[in-house]
Amino acid sequence: MKSVGKFRSLTQWVAKGTPWVWINAGAVAISVLMVLGLVGLIAARGLVYFWPNDIVEVKLNSEYTSEGEVKQWAGNIWSQEVVPVSRLNNADVPEGTTEVTRYLIKTGNRGMDGFDFRWINDFQIESMEYPASYLQIERREWGNFYGTPVRVLENGTQVDTANEAALLDAFEQRLDRALDLYHEVKDIEQGDIGKINYQLEKLRLKQRKYELDDELTEENLAEIDAKKAALNDEYQVLQQKRQQLYDELSRDTMVMMTADGREKEIPFSQIVGFIAPNTFNTLDQLAVFANNFWNFLSEEPREANTEGGVFPAIFGTVVMVLLMSLLVTPFGVIAAVYLREYAKQGIITRTVRIAVNNLAGVPSIVYGVFGLGFFVYFLGGSIDELFYPEAAPAPVFGTPGLMWASLTLALLTVPVVIVATEEGLSRIPRSLREGSYALGATKFETMIKVIIPMASPAIMTGMILAVARAAGEVAPLMLVGVVKLAPTLPLDGNAPFLHLDRKFMHLGFHIYDVGFQSPNVEAARPLVYATAGLLVAVIGFLNLAAVYIRNNLREKYKALEM
């Protein structure tokens, strides 16, 4: 009888649905833990990229080094692992050794040694020290340089320095001067000279247009030539100023000594910054960490995207998502309103809904191929023929760019907006529509002033899903606008300011390029995690903004649902 009672209680427990509640709760908990684990892994692997590591000086045992091989190295310990001896190919391992600890050391100095990283086995190491005199110099080319400062040269003449502290002061003062001059040169090149080149190109196209239209009169030609001459005069002045700055920039150099005693002369024009990590306390490390993180967010990439920052990619991602949102919202809402409120509910409407739902499952690369064929080649080529014949054979809109990328992603995400908007429209009580009609409002007025405002939270939900998908897409963007490195941003001081025809950088493609196309795999690995974490943060920020707007709209129109 007891077993029967237990069976009945178990049956009742199952019938009440309690097990399914626990199963669902467990599934949600596991999903949350997996998401948190993934985000934590990305954050941990990515943030370590910005932390200043000590510089280690490694002396190798001559017993395990060949003749002519460098026996002393300096750099950052990147990672370490314990491996069995069987994994070491052609290594002269001490007899009786079964496991070996390997250190991956970023030795830098690529211009001298040809590589950035070196694996060193523990049995090869004679000693490991952390001298305070070592500097880590970040260069614009060839990556980091590790060594000790020897002397500062001004126009080839050594600068008098009484001691090591005075040498570092001279180093820092001249580096600050070089950085100011470098930024001034860049402002002239990218700002003033870039603007002149843009205006000269506009004049060239204007003259070409006159020629095609048979309107190139002597008066028009004289006007264009006068403007060209004025711009060329202005360019010559700027060119002279730029050359003067370059001469001043090349004045100072720094002589560094590597761990094995070789000297290297480094121009200050090639130095981005330097640190002495072996002298840092915790506060110094935190300050350098914050500075490195800010530089990562605000600077342009260098060295095949393995050095520098990702600001152009952040800018391109955000601008593309905003443009996509502006394009997809009206199309998605209009389509949903027509299907729900105006279209006759029959087989054709049901077929359209099925097609819309199926479009949400089409692989994104298919949208990329369609965007390349229709938007770029057909639509963009037609625009060039009609409005920009003077630019031929160079395309204007007949080439991948920001506008076509935004349109392609808008097409990719429009099914999500349509479905979400339809769901919102279906939840609005019929009594609200009838009440609006009873008060004398037309159907159009009812839609604009009652129905769509009440459905706006559902529309924002569709936008949240659209942004989450579009921001992380890479495959279609590779065909319709994204490039490895864009020379300029699509936004500048030249009219029309936002250049929709330009190519742009994207965080998702930056991750792909650094992770799979980089010539320096070891240097790129932590950068992949850092960029991935940044992409997640950008998507999260955009979604949080949309959620905030949706919640405000929901509170605003909650009273109407009563």
PEPEUR-V711172 format. One record per pair of residues at least 4 apart in sequence whose C-alpha atoms are under 6 Angstrom apart, sorted by sequence separation. I is the first residue (numbers start at 1). J is the second residue. If there is no record, write none. Layout:
BEGIN
((I J) (I J))
END
This chain:
BEGIN
((20 24) (22 26) (33 37) (36 40) (40 44) (42 46) (43 47) (110 114) (139 143) (153 157) (178 182) (186 190) (187 191) (188 192) (189 193) (190 194) (210 214) (218 222) (228 232) (235 239) (245 249) (257 261) (258 262) (280 284) (285 289) (288 292) (295 299) (301 305) (303 307) (316 320) (320 324) (324 328) (325 329) (328 332) (329 333) (330 334) (337 341) (338 342) (339 343) (345 349) (367 371) (370 374) (371 375) (372 376) (373 377) (374 378) (375 379) (376 380) (377 381) (383 387) (384 388) (385 389) (410 414) (417 421) (431 435) (437 441) (441 445) (445 449) (446 450) (447 451) (448 452) (452 456) (463 467) (466 470) (467 471) (477 481) (478 482) (493 497) (511 515) (512 516) (513 517) (514 518) (536 540) (540 544) (554 558) (110 115) (139 144) (153 158) (161 166) (188 193) (210 215) (211 216) (257 262) (302 307) (338 343) (375 380) (384 389) (436 441) (447 452) (477 482) (492 497) (110 116) (138 144) (152 158) (153 159) (161 167) (210 216) (257 263) (301 307) (302 308) (491 497) (137 144) (152 159) (256 263) (301 308) (491 498) (108 116) (137 145) (256 264) (300 308) (301 309) (490 498) (107 116) (136 145) (255 264) (300 309) (301 310) (490 499) (106 116) (107 117) (136 146) (255 265) (299 309) (300 310) (514 524) (60 71) (106 117) (135 146) (254 265) (300 311) (59 71) (105 117) (135 147) (254 266) (297 309) (299 311) (490 502) (59 72) (85 98) (105 118) (134 147) (135 148) (253 266) (296 309) (297 310) (298 311) (515 528) (58 72) (84 98) (85 99) (104 118) (134 148) (253 267) (297 311) (58 73) (84 99) (104 119) (133 148) (253 268) (57 73) (83 99) (103 119) (252 268) (57 74) (83 100) (103 120) (380 397) (381 398) (511 528) (56 74) (82 100) (102 120) (380 398) (486 504) (56 75) (82 101) (102 121) (55 75) (81 101) (101 121) (249 269) (55 76) (81 102) (101 122) (377 398) (482 503) (80 102) (376 398) (481 503) (482 504) (483 505) (80 103) (376 399) (482 505) (80 104) (79 104) (78 104) (77 104) (78 105) (77 105) (76 105) (76 106) (425 455) (75 106) (111 142) (424 455) (75 107) (110 142) (74 107) (424 458) (474 508) (474 509) (108 144) (109 145) (472 508) (108 145) (371 408) (421 458) (420 458) (421 459) (420 462) (417 462) (416 462) (413 466) (360 415) (185 242) (356 415) (64 124) (61 124) (60 124) (61 125) (60 125) (61 126) (60 126) (59 126) (59 127) (58 127) (58 128) (57 128) (178 249) (57 129) (405 477) (56 129) (57 130) (56 130) (405 480) (405 481) (402 481) (464 543) (400 480) (401 481) (400 481) (324 406) (328 410) (332 414) (336 418) (323 406) (332 417) (320 406) (324 410) (328 414) (332 418) (336 422) (460 550) (178 269) (457 550) (155 251) (457 553) (154 251) (403 500) (457 554) (154 252) (402 500) (153 252) (402 501) (153 253) (401 501) (402 502) (401 502) (402 503) (152 254) (401 503) (454 557) (151 255) (397 501) (150 255) (150 256) (149 256) (148 256) (368 476) (372 480) (147 256) (148 257) (147 257) (365 475) (147 258) (365 476) (368 479) (140 270) (139 270) (139 271) (138 271) (139 272) (138 272) (138 273) (138 274) (137 274) (136 274) (136 275) (135 275) (135 276) (132 278) (132 279) (209 390) (208 390) (74 259) (205 390) (73 259) (72 259) (72 260) (316 504) (316 505) (317 506) (316 506) (313 505) (312 505) (313 506) (313 507) (306 524) (54 277) (54 278) (51 289) (50 289) (50 292) (49 526) (46 526) (46 529) (45 529) (46 530) (42 529) (42 533))
END
